[in-house]
């Protein structure tokens, strides 16, 4: 039996920021109706799913997520890519610690070239693991773009373009507000948070009352993107 396996950070988790807000403001019956976008995709395609997403997870951390998932030949692996500046490491007790690069390095800026290389390495590793096990692999950037044409690493070219749910130089958030994001030819690290701060109609439509996570309409848009790609 084919299973959809979802990997990522807090955006695709079953209990994200919107659920935390809603739990305090709606009845238990209403809360039970709130769905993650993996669940929406599963229901629409009539394919069971497993959600391996971990809050705060970076792209490289999806490698242990995948290895621990129990995924098998013929299944689908759907990787919702976080920002490339988010990293992780194991402490002396073997516990996973998630951090942003600028926090770990005590810097105000991040190294886009190095992050492109690390993101390409992680995604190519995910692709090769899936390819070797006959697993259908899909990538989709959420609120940042790990691949950038200005400083991308050549390893990105080794991942086939048909593995991308959206073009690799585009992320989901840009579809929340195409007019706003059209003012830049390429995605910048600061775009998402600058957009949140302006609190325009599209932010209120797809994000609020959350701080920086999609509300049910935002999740519905993400689910529809995945459904359309997997149904093609």
C-alpha positions as CSV (number, residue, x, y, z in Angstrom):
1,X,0.0,0.0,0.0
2,X,1.4,3.4,-1.0
3,X,1.9,5.9,1.8
4,X,2.6,9.7,1.7
5,X,5.4,10.6,4.0
6,X,5.8,14.3,5.0
7,X,9.0,15.8,6.3
8,X,9.7,19.3,7.5
9,X,9.5,21.8,10.3
10,X,6.6,23.2,12.2
11,X,4.6,24.3,9.1
12,X,3.5,20.8,8.1
13,X,3.3,19.4,11.7
14,X,-0.1,18.3,13.1
15,X,0.1,20.8,16.0
16,X,1.5,24.1,14.6
17,X,1.1,27.7,15.7
18,X,-2.5,28.1,14.5
19,X,-3.6,25.0,16.4
20,X,-2.0,26.4,19.6
21,X,-3.9,29.6,19.2
22,X,-7.2,27.9,18.3
23,X,-7.0,25.5,21.2
24,X,-7.5,28.5,23.5
25,X,-10.3,30.1,21.5
26,X,-12.6,27.4,20.1
27,X,-14.5,24.5,21.4
28,X,-13.0,21.0,21.4
29,X,-15.3,20.0,18.6
30,X,-14.2,22.9,16.4
31,X,-10.6,22.3,17.3
32,X,-10.9,18.7,16.1
33,X,-11.8,20.0,12.6
34,X,-8.5,21.9,12.2
35,X,-6.3,20.0,9.8
36,X,-2.6,20.1,8.8
37,X,-1.9,20.3,5.1
38,X,-0.5,16.8,5.0
39,X,-3.9,15.6,6.3
40,X,-5.7,17.6,3.6
41,X,-3.5,16.1,0.9
42,X,-4.0,12.6,2.2
43,X,-7.8,13.0,2.3
44,X,-8.0,14.6,-1.2
45,X,-5.8,11.9,-2.8
46,X,-7.3,9.1,-0.7
47,X,-3.8,7.9,0.2
48,X,-2.8,7.3,3.8
49,X,0.0,9.5,5.2
50,X,2.6,9.7,8.0
51,X,3.9,13.0,9.2
52,X,7.5,13.0,10.4
53,X,7.9,16.8,10.6
54,X,9.6,18.2,13.7
55,X,9.2,21.8,15.0
56,X,12.4,23.9,14.4
57,X,13.8,21.3,12.0
58,X,16.2,22.4,9.2
59,X,16.9,20.9,5.8
60,X,19.8,18.6,7.0
61,X,17.7,17.3,9.8
62,X,15.3,15.8,7.3
63,X,18.0,13.1,6.6
64,X,17.6,11.4,10.0
65,X,13.8,12.1,9.7
66,X,13.9,10.0,6.5
67,X,16.1,7.3,7.8
68,X,13.8,6.8,10.9
69,X,10.6,7.0,8.9
70,X,10.1,3.4,7.8
71,X,9.4,4.5,4.3
72,X,9.4,1.8,1.7
73,X,9.6,1.3,-2.1
74,X,6.7,3.0,-4.0
75,X,5.9,5.4,-1.2
76,X,6.1,9.2,-1.7
77,X,8.5,11.4,0.3
78,X,7.4,15.0,0.4
79,X,10.1,17.4,1.8
80,X,8.9,20.8,2.9
81,X,12.1,22.8,2.9
82,X,12.7,25.3,5.7
83,X,15.1,28.3,5.6
84,X,18.7,27.3,4.6
85,X,20.0,29.2,7.6
86,X,18.5,26.8,10.1
87,X,20.9,24.1,11.2
88,X,21.1,21.3,13.8
89,X,23.7,19.4,15.7
90,X,24.0,16.6,18.3
91,X,25.1,17.6,21.8
92,X,27.2,15.3,24.0
93,X,24.1,13.6,25.2
94,X,23.0,12.8,21.6
95,X,20.2,15.3,21.7
96,X,19.3,17.2,18.6
97,X,19.8,21.0,18.9
98,X,18.2,23.3,16.3
99,X,19.6,26.7,15.6
100,X,19.8,29.4,13.0
101,X,23.3,29.9,11.6
102,X,23.6,33.5,12.8
103,X,22.8,32.3,16.4
104,X,25.3,29.5,16.3
105,X,28.1,31.6,14.8
106,X,27.2,34.7,16.8
107,X,26.9,36.7,13.6
108,X,24.2,39.1,12.4
109,X,24.5,37.9,8.8
110,X,24.6,34.4,7.2
111,X,26.8,33.0,4.5
112,X,24.5,32.5,1.5
113,X,27.2,30.6,-0.5
114,X,27.9,28.1,2.3
115,X,24.2,27.7,3.0
116,X,23.5,27.0,-0.6
117,X,26.2,24.2,-0.6
118,X,24.9,22.7,2.7
119,X,21.3,22.8,1.5
120,X,22.3,21.2,-1.9
121,X,24.2,18.5,-0.1
122,X,21.3,17.7,2.2
123,X,18.7,17.7,-0.6
124,X,20.9,15.6,-2.9
125,X,21.5,13.1,0.0
126,X,17.7,12.9,0.4
127,X,17.2,12.4,-3.3
128,X,19.8,9.7,-3.5
129,X,18.4,7.8,-0.6
130,X,15.0,7.8,-2.1
131,X,16.2,7.0,-5.6
132,X,18.2,4.0,-4.3
133,X,15.0,2.7,-2.5
134,X,12.6,3.4,-5.4
135,X,10.8,6.1,-3.4
136,X,9.0,8.9,-5.2
137,X,10.7,12.1,-4.0
138,X,9.3,15.6,-3.9
139,X,10.8,19.0,-2.8
140,X,9.0,22.2,-2.1
141,X,10.4,25.4,-0.4
142,X,8.1,27.0,2.1
143,X,9.0,30.5,3.3
144,X,12.6,30.8,2.0
145,X,14.5,29.6,-1.1
146,X,17.5,27.3,-0.4
147,X,18.4,27.4,-4.2
148,X,19.4,30.8,-5.5
149,X,20.7,31.3,-9.1
150,X,23.2,33.9,-8.1
151,X,25.2,31.7,-5.8
152,X,23.8,28.2,-6.1
153,X,26.1,25.2,-5.8
154,X,26.5,22.9,-8.8
155,X,25.2,20.0,-6.8
156,X,21.7,21.5,-7.2
157,X,21.9,20.5,-10.9
158,X,22.1,16.8,-9.9
159,X,18.5,16.8,-8.6
160,X,16.1,16.4,-11.5
161,X,13.7,19.3,-12.1
162,X,10.7,17.0,-12.0
163,X,11.3,16.3,-8.3
164,X,10.2,19.9,-7.5
165,X,6.6,20.6,-6.7
166,X,7.3,24.3,-7.3
167,X,10.3,25.6,-9.3
168,X,13.4,25.4,-7.1
169,X,13.8,29.2,-7.2
170,X,10.3,29.8,-5.8
171,X,8.7,29.2,-2.4
172,X,5.1,28.8,-1.3
173,X,5.0,32.2,0.5
174,X,5.5,34.0,-2.9
175,X,2.2,32.5,-4.0
176,X,0.4,34.0,-0.9
177,X,1.1,37.4,-2.3
178,X,2.4,37.4,-5.9
179,X,2.1,41.1,-6.4
180,X,4.1,42.0,-3.4
181,X,7.0,39.6,-4.1
182,X,7.1,40.4,-7.8
183,X,9.2,43.5,-6.9
184,X,12.3,41.3,-6.5
185,X,13.8,39.3,-9.3
186,X,15.2,36.7,-6.9
187,X,14.2,35.8,-3.3
188,X,16.1,37.4,-0.4
189,X,16.5,36.0,3.1
190,X,14.6,38.9,4.6
191,X,11.6,38.8,2.2
192,X,9.3,36.7,4.3
193,X,9.7,38.6,7.6
194,X,9.4,42.0,5.8
195,X,6.2,40.8,4.3
196,X,4.8,39.8,7.7
197,X,5.6,43.2,9.2
198,X,3.6,45.1,6.6
199,X,0.6,43.1,7.7
200,X,-1.3,43.7,4.4
201,X,-4.5,42.0,3.3
202,X,-2.6,38.9,2.1
203,X,-0.8,38.5,5.4
204,X,-4.1,38.7,7.2
205,X,-5.7,36.3,4.7
206,X,-3.1,33.5,4.9
207,X,-1.2,34.0,8.2
208,X,-3.2,35.8,10.9
209,X,-4.0,35.2,13.7
210,X,-0.6,33.4,13.7
211,X,2.7,35.2,14.0
212,X,4.6,33.4,11.2
213,X,2.7,30.2,10.4
214,X,-0.1,29.6,7.9
215,X,-3.7,29.7,9.1
216,X,-6.3,27.2,7.6
217,X,-6.5,29.2,4.3
218,X,-2.8,29.2,4.0
219,X,-2.6,25.5,4.7
220,X,-5.4,24.9,2.1
221,X,-3.3,26.7,-0.5
222,X,-0.2,24.6,0.3
223,X,-2.3,21.4,0.2
224,X,-3.7,22.3,-3.2
225,X,-0.3,22.9,-4.7
226,X,0.8,19.4,-3.6
227,X,-2.4,17.8,-4.7
228,X,-2.2,19.3,-8.2
229,X,1.4,18.2,-8.6
230,X,0.8,14.6,-7.4
231,X,-2.4,14.3,-9.4
232,X,-0.8,15.4,-12.7
